[in-house]
Amino acid sequence: MSIASAAEVSPRPVSEPYRLRRTFAIISHPDAGKTTLTERLLAAAGAIQSAGAVRGKAGQRSTRSDWMEMEQQRGISITSSVMTFDYDGLTLNLLDTPGHSDFSEDTYRTLTAVDAAIMVIDAAKGIEAQTLKLFEVCRLRDIPIITFINKVDREGQSPLDLIDEIQGKLALDLTPVLWPIGQGVDFGGYIDLIEKRVLNPQGKIIAEYEALEDLLEVEALVENPVFMTALETLEMAQAMLPTFDLDTFHAGHLSPVLFGSALKGVSVAELLRTLGDWGPEPRPQPAIPAPIAPADKKVTGFVFKVQANMDANHRDRIAFVRLCSGTFERGMRLKNVRSGKDMAVSNPMFFFGNNRELAEEAVAGDIVGIPNHGTLSVGDTLTEGANINVTGIPNFAPEIIRRVRLTDAMKTKQMAKALSDLSEEGVTQVFRRMVGADWIVGVVGQLQLEVLSARVAKEYGVPITFESLGYEVARWVESDDPEELKRFITAQKMNMAEDRAEAPVFLAQNAWWADRAKQDWPKIRFLTTKERH
Ligand code: G4P
């Protein structure tokens, strides 16, 4: 197999700073090892002292990116935050994605802001439900994927079976970068196909080679039946799989695969190397009227996430902005294309979990946090004045619809503020019924309701409960014929609500009613997603 060395494929450019950015996410099914791998990557890049340093008190499982109390209690990652760190002359921006399936909407939006993803797979379990879902989201945008098969220190499926399963289930070509020597108790190291060497589990070089056959001359290896089996399966894999090609990888059609152990720190340095050498530079961003090229001189960026009250002492709201082009400087005035208003960005921030520092300068690929008081919403595009709108950041129709009940009627105002603040984060959607003044929340998963009530109680001191309204389906409605839309809204007044942008939303008891309305009103479009502009 002719995998070219990293240096040959991707000479590291130094001319434009944006070309040194690698903005990525780690996707996986819960328990595959994402948290452990995140810690190890940060430690391997020197961003934290040691992997153990980010663990919570009393052995609680948490990386720095898991900062909410509830996340720590449950050991799941609910919010997405950002970790920016340097590695080998590059700036890496790791966007944390919530692993729980209830937060797929938030995850989806975060994945609109990355250029690459590391897909972590448990060697014993193979492709799991959430891996598949997240992979499909990546595929929608052809995001290049590096596959990390984790937990080789445990018994698992054989490398060939795993490759076969991944290729079959994801319809994605794979090409090995690191090959394991045995698994579980037999695990004896790995073959690094890029640097052409054999290493022991601790990362010590045991042998180097020009061609794999050279290894047959190394006595210590040849005498080891586990190594010989590994070599044989590797040769089979090579005969069966395509060779690495940078363009095919960048187009999202070929994934380099590494076998390792996050827990034992095996193959983590090589994973960083793969990301650094082969990971794509910032990619063009789909937008109207035309895609934004990262080399464009003027600054553009878009909000992919808004987080309220990150710091309990500061009641603040941070909009996370992915820069798409230009060189942003602190103090710059940017226009929010949606509202048409200018804002001076005087306190932009870079993040490392919940630590933050002032961002003096940022380029395409970087993520800056902009504190604001509700002027920025998810999906907003920021420019130096041009009327450009980034596309592809949707709202999803909620699958769970509930009326909010206030236990203390004196707190209506605070409740309204809490719901409106939290809906700006884009995780929960808030609707007002057209008849009556009920507040309705819509979410895509049950866990979000729990998070919502916990946060409204803790951050705003307002206890709330939820009750069913008998609706299961919500659809945004539009029509090319405004009169027809008016007629529909009048006819369905009892079942109509408005979202935060005052767009009309039709609520139906179930899918059958929604279908029926569709048939009865052919000139009305019933939408499950709405672009956030
Ligand atoms: P997640 O963020 O994807 O949900 O997974 P996380 O890193 O929390 O890992 C899930 C479990 O898998 C943890 O064990 C972790 O120690 C273990 N693990 C991660 N990587 C490896 C690996 O390479 N080899 C082995 N053998 N185990 C690995 P746990 O018992 O659930 O938690 P803990 O008590 O160890 O923290």
Residues whose N, C-alpha, C, O or C-beta is under 5 A from the ligand:
A	BS01	G4P	S28 H29 P30 D31 A32 G33 K34 T35 T36 L37 R61 N150 K151 D153 R154 G260 S261 A262 L263 K264
